[in-house]
Amino acid sequence: MERLIRSMAPGTMAVLDLEDGYLDVWDLGKTSERRASGRQQLLELCANAKGRTNGRAVTVRVNVAGSEDFARDLPVVRAASASFGLASVMLPKVESAERVRRALADLGAEGIEFGSLVPMVETRKGMGWISGISFEELFRSGLSL
């Protein structure tokens, strides 16, 4: 924990990766178990960091909005927000405006405060979605880039 705080020099930010950070590329069946363990470790990190973070906010990369893993990520996101302050939430594999809306709604329903939502477009389907997106509509629903 101390190394994390010391490594966060001015102008830098830690990204707590709940998605690919726990992916087991050799045995995808272990990914769920690794993510559960990682969530527990991050909850402990946040509990130990409370009041000792020097005001340095972090970013959390969550799992795909609407997935079971996304729902399991929310307690960690809440803890990171309370302990560090949450500069942003990175939302991977965005393929529709609905995924963005759902993430905003779920984060809001949990009372999680964060600076911005970073939709990550990582697939061909997502790239096709970009051309038809109404960013104005998303901004009205709370998206901050």
FENLINZI-V969473 format. One record per helix or strand of 3 or more residues. SS is the DSSP state (H for helix, E for strand). FROM is the first residue (numbers start at 0). TO is the last residue. Records with the same first field share a line. If there is no record, write none. Layout:
BEGIN
SS->FROM-TO / FROM-TO
END
This chain:
BEGIN
H->1-6 / 19-21 / 27-48 / 67-82 / 96-108 / 123-129 / 134-139
E->14-16 / 57-61 / 85-90 / 115-118
END
